[in-house]
Amino acid sequence: MDIHAAMAMDRGPAKDGMQVLGRAARMLRSVAQSGAHGAALAEIARNHGLARTTAHRILRCLADEGLLEQGEDDRLYRVGRLLHELGMAPGTSAAEIAHWRPVIEAVAQRTGVTAYLMRRSGIEAVCLVKVDGSGVIRFVPVEVGQRRLLGLGAGATALLAALPAGETGELIRTIAPGLRGHPRVSPQSLRAAVDLVRKTGFAMSQGTVAEHGFGLGLVVPAEGHPPHLSLAIAAHASSVTESAVSDWKRILREELARGLEGWMPHPR
């Protein structure tokens, strides 16, 4: 089934092709948020207020086009190969990845923990680069291509705090319904986390998104528009000490400064 057929089947008095495309895009984002775990048809339909038959038609169409794939054993939907291939096409993201990957690699090597490059995308943050550290215990709460709401995790919190004050408050109200699946996160805790970033320059996540997890995030500054990139690390709580956190902050600052040399940010 192609996308035009799916539109025709779903079209009614108040449903045109643009609405179907919008639904498909939102469903793609929600599947991407689920990461390698995958998302079930019933879950997707419920989250988007759709009948299972309608959700199934759109998901099947996206899978036929290679944008999604469905596991043969668990029947869960995950991001398809075509999305990965499209993401590798030359463009702003490719330039950002090429420039900042050596910085992320250096952060991972020097800290011994997992390091990330995150980018703001609407009300979400998406992982562009992930590099594992050399530590015995590896803590990996997010994979490349996975999306999460701003404020969920250190890198995403740094990006949330980088927005203008009035915009930050409105955005927290917007994403509040999406926090129901994260019992350790609330609008109040997000506001406190944003205040901490603006006071210290660093976002800190301590078991808020993933149990036994610890994260630090630092935004990449930009001129003329809100920053849209952040550097972050994730570690298991057992490896966190006051001395380690101090060292990690220093390393993040030093590698950020190195990355800013010759960096020409793209307007967002």
PLY file of the C-alpha trace (Angstrom):
ply
format ascii 1.0
element vertex 268
property float x
property float y
property float z
element edge 267
property int vertex1
property int vertex2
end_header
0.00 0.00 0.00
1.39 3.45 -0.88
0.87 6.70 1.02
-1.78 7.96 -1.39
-3.88 4.83 -0.88
-3.62 5.21 2.88
-4.79 8.82 2.61
-7.73 7.84 0.45
-8.83 5.11 2.87
-8.63 7.45 5.85
-10.19 10.50 4.24
-13.57 11.68 5.53
-15.45 14.97 5.76
-12.91 16.40 8.22
-9.86 14.34 7.19
-7.78 15.29 4.20
-4.36 14.19 3.04
-2.53 16.83 5.05
-4.10 15.59 8.27
-3.03 12.04 7.50
0.52 13.20 6.79
0.54 15.07 10.09
-0.65 11.97 11.91
1.99 9.86 10.20
4.73 12.31 11.19
3.59 12.34 14.82
3.47 8.55 14.87
6.99 8.39 13.45
8.19 10.65 16.26
6.53 8.53 18.93
8.07 5.33 17.54
11.47 7.06 17.46
11.01 8.01 21.13
10.62 4.34 22.01
14.14 3.63 20.70
15.37 0.06 20.31
12.64 -1.25 22.64
9.96 -0.54 20.04
6.30 0.46 20.31
3.17 -1.68 20.11
0.21 -0.95 17.86
-2.17 -0.63 20.81
0.16 1.82 22.56
0.56 3.98 19.46
-3.17 4.03 18.76
-3.96 4.97 22.36
-1.34 7.73 22.53
-2.66 9.34 19.34
-6.36 8.86 20.04
-6.86 6.61 17.01
-8.82 3.47 16.34
-6.53 0.45 16.04
-7.59 -0.07 12.42
-6.71 3.53 11.49
-3.36 3.38 13.31
-2.59 0.03 11.69
-3.24 1.38 8.17
-0.87 4.30 8.68
1.81 2.19 10.37
1.61 -0.46 7.65
2.02 2.24 5.01
5.07 3.67 6.79
6.55 0.18 7.07
5.91 -0.52 3.38
7.83 2.66 2.52
10.77 1.65 4.75
10.22 4.43 7.29
9.27 1.90 9.98
9.88 -1.80 10.49
7.92 -4.33 12.50
9.59 -7.12 14.43
8.63 -10.60 13.28
8.68 -12.01 16.80
7.42 -9.21 19.04
5.38 -7.28 16.39
6.72 -4.01 17.79
7.38 -1.05 15.50
10.83 0.54 15.27
12.50 3.14 13.06
13.10 1.73 9.57
16.20 1.67 7.41
15.02 4.44 5.09
14.91 6.94 7.96
18.51 6.10 8.82
19.51 6.50 5.18
17.71 9.83 4.86
19.42 11.01 8.04
22.79 10.36 6.42
22.06 12.63 3.44
24.21 15.79 3.26
22.70 18.67 5.19
22.87 20.66 8.39
22.76 17.56 10.61
25.59 15.91 8.69
27.75 19.01 9.09
27.04 19.19 12.80
27.84 15.51 13.28
31.08 15.75 11.31
32.26 18.76 13.32
31.27 17.61 16.81
31.93 13.86 16.63
35.67 14.25 17.48
34.66 16.34 20.49
32.20 13.70 21.71
34.85 11.01 21.19
37.33 13.01 23.24
34.79 13.53 26.04
34.06 9.79 26.17
37.75 8.91 26.16
38.69 11.40 28.87
35.72 10.76 31.18
35.43 7.01 30.62
31.63 7.28 30.40
29.11 7.54 27.55
29.06 10.91 25.78
26.40 12.44 23.53
25.64 15.23 21.11
21.98 16.26 21.41
19.99 18.61 19.17
16.75 20.43 19.91
13.88 19.53 17.58
10.68 21.34 18.49
9.71 20.25 22.00
12.11 17.31 21.87
15.83 16.58 21.84
17.28 14.01 19.45
20.57 12.15 19.89
22.92 12.81 16.95
26.10 11.15 18.26
26.75 8.57 20.99
30.21 7.33 21.97
30.78 4.75 24.71
33.46 5.35 27.32
36.06 2.87 28.46
34.61 2.30 31.91
33.73 -1.20 33.08
30.13 -0.17 33.82
28.40 1.44 30.85
25.20 3.39 31.25
23.39 4.09 27.95
19.97 5.72 28.46
19.56 6.97 24.88
20.68 5.77 21.44
21.46 7.64 18.22
18.24 8.80 16.60
16.19 8.40 19.74
14.09 11.36 20.80
12.97 12.54 24.21
11.05 15.50 25.51
13.08 18.56 26.46
13.93 18.31 30.13
14.25 14.52 30.17
17.95 13.93 30.67
20.89 16.28 31.12
21.45 17.16 27.45
17.74 17.80 26.89
17.52 19.87 30.08
20.45 22.06 29.01
18.60 22.77 25.76
15.38 23.56 27.62
17.17 26.03 29.90
18.78 27.75 26.90
15.41 28.98 25.64
14.16 32.45 26.61
12.61 32.50 30.08
9.03 33.11 28.90
9.32 30.43 26.24
10.69 27.91 28.73
7.69 28.25 31.04
5.24 27.85 28.17
7.10 24.81 26.85
7.07 23.10 30.26
3.29 23.53 30.33
3.08 22.08 26.83
5.09 18.94 27.59
3.55 18.35 31.04
1.09 15.69 29.76
4.01 13.74 28.28
5.65 13.45 31.71
3.06 10.97 32.99
5.32 8.08 32.05
8.17 9.55 34.09
7.06 9.53 37.76
10.32 11.10 38.96
9.84 14.15 36.71
7.24 16.91 37.12
6.76 20.49 35.87
8.04 21.66 39.27
11.19 19.55 39.08
11.81 20.74 35.51
11.61 24.36 36.60
14.08 23.62 39.42
16.41 21.87 36.96
16.25 24.85 34.60
17.08 27.22 37.47
20.12 25.07 38.32
21.38 25.24 34.73
21.03 29.01 34.63
22.86 29.29 37.95
25.73 26.86 37.33
25.88 26.48 33.54
25.41 22.71 33.80
22.32 20.53 33.60
22.30 17.63 36.03
20.12 14.53 35.96
20.20 12.19 38.98
17.96 9.15 38.57
15.15 11.25 37.16
14.77 9.54 33.78
16.53 6.22 34.37
17.04 4.61 37.75
20.68 4.59 38.91
21.56 7.06 36.16
23.53 10.29 36.38
23.98 12.85 33.64
25.68 16.18 32.98
24.82 18.47 30.10
26.35 21.64 28.68
24.77 23.71 25.93
26.72 24.80 22.85
26.41 28.61 22.77
25.08 30.37 19.69
24.74 33.99 18.62
21.53 35.59 17.42
19.26 32.64 18.24
18.72 30.12 21.06
21.31 27.32 21.16
20.17 24.06 19.59
23.04 21.70 20.46
24.31 20.30 23.74
27.09 18.01 24.94
26.19 15.46 27.60
27.53 12.47 29.47
25.73 9.60 31.20
27.15 7.43 33.97
25.97 4.81 36.42
25.38 6.28 39.86
27.93 3.91 41.37
30.73 5.74 39.55
29.66 9.22 40.66
31.74 11.04 43.27
32.20 14.72 43.99
35.71 14.53 42.54
34.48 12.73 39.40
31.75 15.30 38.79
34.28 18.12 39.13
36.57 16.44 36.61
33.72 15.76 34.20
32.63 19.40 34.29
36.18 20.53 33.53
36.49 18.09 30.63
33.16 19.17 29.16
34.19 22.82 29.32
37.58 22.12 27.74
36.20 20.01 24.91
33.39 22.50 24.28
35.97 25.26 23.91
37.91 23.09 21.48
34.78 22.38 19.47
33.86 26.05 19.25
37.07 26.81 17.41
36.10 27.28 13.79
32.49 26.33 14.44
29.96 28.10 12.21
26.52 27.31 13.67
23.57 27.11 11.32
20.59 29.36 12.12
17.62 27.40 13.43
0 1
1 2
2 3
3 4
4 5
5 6
6 7
7 8
8 9
9 10
10 11
11 12
12 13
13 14
14 15
15 16
16 17
17 18
18 19
19 20
20 21
21 22
22 23
23 24
24 25
25 26
26 27
27 28
28 29
29 30
30 31
31 32
32 33
33 34
34 35
35 36
36 37
37 38
38 39
39 40
40 41
41 42
42 43
43 44
44 45
45 46
46 47
47 48
48 49
49 50
50 51
51 52
52 53
53 54
54 55
55 56
56 57
57 58
58 59
59 60
60 61
61 62
62 63
63 64
64 65
65 66
66 67
67 68
68 69
69 70
70 71
71 72
72 73
73 74
74 75
75 76
76 77
77 78
78 79
79 80
80 81
81 82
82 83
83 84
84 85
85 86
86 87
87 88
88 89
89 90
90 91
91 92
92 93
93 94
94 95
95 96
96 97
97 98
98 99
99 100
100 101
101 102
102 103
103 104
104 105
105 106
106 107
107 108
108 109
109 110
110 111
111 112
112 113
113 114
114 115
115 116
116 117
117 118
118 119
119 120
120 121
121 122
122 123
123 124
124 125
125 126
126 127
127 128
128 129
129 130
130 131
131 132
132 133
133 134
134 135
135 136
136 137
137 138
138 139
139 140
140 141
141 142
142 143
143 144
144 145
145 146
146 147
147 148
148 149
149 150
150 151
151 152
152 153
153 154
154 155
155 156
156 157
157 158
158 159
159 160
160 161
161 162
162 163
163 164
164 165
165 166
166 167
167 168
168 169
169 170
170 171
171 172
172 173
173 174
174 175
175 176
176 177
177 178
178 179
179 180
180 181
181 182
182 183
183 184
184 185
185 186
186 187
187 188
188 189
189 190
190 191
191 192
192 193
193 194
194 195
195 196
196 197
197 198
198 199
199 200
200 201
201 202
202 203
203 204
204 205
205 206
206 207
207 208
208 209
209 210
210 211
211 212
212 213
213 214
214 215
215 216
216 217
217 218
218 219
219 220
220 221
221 222
222 223
223 224
224 225
225 226
226 227
227 228
228 229
229 230
230 231
231 232
232 233
233 234
234 235
235 236
236 237
237 238
238 239
239 240
240 241
241 242
242 243
243 244
244 245
245 246
246 247
247 248
248 249
249 250
250 251
251 252
252 253
253 254
254 255
255 256
256 257
257 258
258 259
259 260
260 261
261 262
262 263
263 264
264 265
265 266
266 267
